[in-house]
């Protein structure tokens, strides 16, 4: 079953005279329970793609459907409502509210949805234990490490069980240990809760955790790789090769 | 690119960001210049000469300098904080701190003095309106002319020059203290994190409330006779001020945080959007806000209190003139009364006359005093008061053994309150007459010439009056013992009669009074003071409102990323704005409410020195103040609205 369907989406910035087309007709379908990576060189449009898919930015042409709802035609208020119930976000710079404790940050999406407080606490306990941040619940964001912040951010994205989770370079600001921790947790959540995750990354290691990787070049889809039954190591090799052909910045590995 | 170009480009680019600072500058320059122009205005000399307002104006201008400099320094701190990143960047590319300081100084110089000139021009065109208001209030006749005063210009330039130096010193210290790293981080590190509630905090909070309450308690006791010596009185006043201000600070520091903390704890981490935007954001900043809120509360309390008191005296000018001069004209000697009546008859002005025989009697009022007088100046067992017969008063009938008091000055009433009933003694030269005291009437019947400055008049039975008259002690009698009150029948003749009264040649030291003159005199005296206080109060109001508004602007910029997150999470603009409204209600409301409360107690403790009416003028002032003050709150909400809209 398709969770997300995007057909022929166009997005450009600038004015009439100085127009820059960032997305030039992208088609994507994402199935329920998939863990999708989006890769591409800097400036290829991957963050823009994520932003339009997640309804934060408007498209200029084409159509995006999430669970049958056409979000490209929704009004601002409907969109806000839609984000509340259907989407979760993880960002590179965590985007936690400094004024709230870890627990308060995580419970925020539930308060939007007006979930009864007993249910909310139960959900929090289960999720926080799963992500290993239960002990931190009364701390403020500036008292915990980057990895912990990112896990808090992930918990906030998962807590209201959205149909899709969007992650923008979630490992970008983490060291390799914290990054692999987080990716393992994400995979685990993906498996156990069958949450659909879309992750933008430029790190091939991070991408190798996905079940499918979409490569973007100059605003168009270049190719898609499926993990299938390969091991993570083989998949990683595949990704590296594709990236080499793509002509992005290569890592000596 | 050399340094001059850099300065100039910087200036051009920053003018947009500076508008807040420019506004603060233009506003304070205009305010100050208008006021100083007034000080040097030749038109004011007339008012000054007659009511000695020069000293008051000068004192006020000193106070104004203080307000203006605090205001500008505060605007500057917000402003330099905003530019800390730029300063860090300059340092990063290898500029020395001195050089950066020089760039900032040059840039600031252009900005500062050009807005100063604009401010002076605005203040100049504004000063005419100010003078016209002053004339209106003091009933001074004259036409306000636009007059450019060089002294005012020089004084303004000097004052603002000094403030400029102060600001530069502050900037210098700021740059000197900072490291590159700290400069980049400054916005996020200025506020400490919220700590858990400690017992200490609870104690601080409770202490704060105790301090405020005790301050209020002493203020209520201040003039009721508990403090009789001047020394004790001034100690009491200082301790009220100290305990209330300190209490306010502790209240903000401890109690507010404590209460909010309790509220937050009870939510167990499950906060609604309104809580997120109001509760947690307020708590997050409470540490740095405590001092600011205290300053603003104190300033508003001061402004409201002063405005109330001056308005009370202005408002009750007529009323208190009525107390001092019971009739349109009160004439103390029969001879003067006769000549004035003659003059009135000649001009064919209709009038009614009221004659009252008065004798002075020593009265023992010890047993009807609420509390013992310790002051050596007044002997409560032999107080000299005027006595009149019941016949002289319409509609009063007292039994032969009864005495009614009437017309007792407010101020004295506070210092020496009487019981509702009791026994008193009226002492003649030989005999002492025992009387039953039956109460105190509000109405004044005699002029202050007879009442010794506001002591009550005793009304006794005609028989008793005659007895006292025969037995009167000549040593304490006044020169005259007949009071003549003249009321002009037609309102329209009053002006003419008053002129006539002014032209009369009365015998010396008889202290005849015209109520109209008294009212005008009162209004002129109080009018200038009220004008100055009103001007200062307005300056206080606008500066404290602006400071709060700037603070909120600053906060909203800091919190912009939060709004971005929240909107991404699916909160609508309306959700966010509702939370902001609650927050602003708190940020503006709490200092206002506490300030109103402070000034209420201040006014209650001493209003009777200033006039006869308290409620109407006080409530009017408070409502007007609240309305003006709310404008800033509304403006800040609008600003937040803009920020939230831009956040996604």
Contacts between the chains, C-beta under 8 A, distances in Angstrom:
chain1	res1	chain2	res2	distance
A	56	B	568	6.1
A	56	B	648	6.8
A	76	B	572	7.6
A	77	B	572	5.8
A	80	B	567	7.2
A	80	B	570	5.1
A	80	B	571	6.6
A	80	B	572	4.4
A	81	B	570	6.8
A	81	B	572	7.8
A	82	B	570	7.4
A	83	B	568	6.9
A	83	B	569	6.8
A	83	B	570	3.6
A	84	B	569	7.2
A	84	B	570	3.1
A	84	B	571	7.6
A	85	B	570	7.4
A	87	B	570	7.4
A	89	B	568	5.6
A	89	B	569	7.2
A	95	B	561	7.3
A	95	B	564	7.6
A	95	B	565	4.6
A	95	B	568	7.6
A	96	B	565	7.7
A	97	B	276	6.9
A	97	B	280	7.6
A	97	B	562	5.1
A	97	B	565	6.4
A	97	B	566	7.7
A	98	B	188	7.4
A	98	B	284	7.1
A	98	B	562	7.7
A	99	B	276	7.5
A	99	B	280	4.2
A	99	B	281	5.3
A	99	B	283	7.5
A	99	B	284	4.2
A	99	B	562	7.2
A	100	B	271	6.9
A	100	B	276	6.5
A	100	B	280	5.4
A	101	B	269	6.6
A	103	B	269	3.7
A	104	B	269	5.0
A	104	B	270	7.8
A	104	B	271	5.2
A	104	B	276	7.5
A	104	B	280	7.2
A	107	B	269	5.6
A	107	B	270	5.1
A	107	B	271	7.1
A	108	B	271	7.2
A	108	B	276	6.9
A	108	B	566	7.8
A	108	B	569	6.2
A	109	B	569	5.7
A	109	B	570	7.3
A	110	B	270	7.2
A	111	B	270	6.3
A	111	B	271	6.1
A	111	B	272	5.1
A	111	B	273	6.5
A	111	B	276	7.9
A	112	B	273	6.8
A	112	B	569	6.5
A	112	B	570	5.6
A	112	B	571	6.1
A	112	B	575	7.9
A	117	B	268	7.2
A	117	B	270	4.9
A	120	B	270	5.3
A	121	B	268	6.8
A	121	B	269	7.8
A	121	B	270	7.1
A	124	B	269	7.5
A	137	B	269	7.0
A	140	B	193	5.0
A	140	B	194	6.9
A	142	B	188	7.9
A	142	B	193	5.9
A	143	B	193	6.8
A	156	B	569	7.9
